[in-house]
Amino acid sequence: MKVPQLHVGAGSRLGPLSVFPVWTSGPGSLGISTGTHADVAVTELASGPQVARLTVTNNGPHPALLLEGELLEGGQQHRTCARDVVLGPGETRDIDTFCVEAGRWEAGETSHRRHARRAPLNVWSELANGLDGRRGGDRQGRIWERVSRFDAARGASVTSSLLDHMDLFKDNAHNRFDAADAPAPLEGQRGVVIGLGTQPLLLEVFGTGTLFRRHYRQLIDSALLDLELLSPQALASGPMPGQRARDFAAHVQSMDFGAFDGGAAAVEVRNHGTLRSRNVSHAAGPVSAAGIAVELPARRPQLAHLTGWNTKHPLMEMA
């Protein structure tokens, strides 16, 4: 199972953020709900709260897609999805999560809110190598450390809450950049390459244009908060050259995730009624990619969502 042909268009700038539209050669509708259009309830585990697990239920009539790095707000503490998840109509499942609020564990709070917001790229990038991680060690601790960078840059949150920083940033009338100033999605667009400074950081692509549009503004919002962590040199840098965006997309496109039913033994193929799904991941040189593939009756399996990361970007390497 390979990445479909990727076509990278001309880029736009939002300060030091470079945004390049991406189109693919994949087929059409998947019948999947996502973002705020998905009716997904999130709660703490019925057997007792765990930092690394939450229960999700799809109350909608269509399969639902939750994204790696999507924020699950409230409960005993704010969490983020550890990897992409597809849920069939009526399906309930316990999923892997990481905490993004080290200073709160509020007993009695069981329900979460979903606004389909995305973790800033600085935090989300810690998930880039799959649940096991290539760097090993305490991944939850590294995520807390990445959240704490905003405490250092913007002033401490009482509970070291990533959501506090995101809310304050959005409400600050003096912000230099606003997601509303980002380029609007183009006809048929299914993804983006984003560069911070003069280097590509990630490529995100979806199986349909609708899935992409459900998450595009939230992605830009998350990236803008990261600008506060960049050096003055990076903030003053010129635009990322288009050739770097195209080269990065070509690197991601060259990846092969193996047969849908014949991948790594640890990867489970899940049934959701008429749709099946499986998570995919691959690393090649400085690029790491993860996402989820789906299969519909009488159609070949295809990627519903994929994110490729440049693991050598300074934002990912910051210690």
Secondary structure, 3 states (H helix, E strand, C coil): CECCCEEECCCEEECCEEEEEEEECCCCCCCCEEHHHCCEEEECCCCCCECCEEEEEECCCCCEEECCCEEEEECCCCEEECCCEEECCCCEEEEEEEECECCCCCCCCCEEECCCCECCHHHHHHHCCCCCCCCCCCHHHHHHHHHHHHHHHHCCCCCCEHHHHHHHHHHCCCCCCCHHHCCCCCCCCCEEEEEECCEEEEEEEECCHHHHHHHHHHHHHHHHHHHHHCCHHHHCCCCCCHHHHHHHHHHHHCCECCCCCCCCCCCCCEEECCEEEEEEEEEECCEEEEEEEEECCCCCCEEEEEEEEECCCHHHHCC
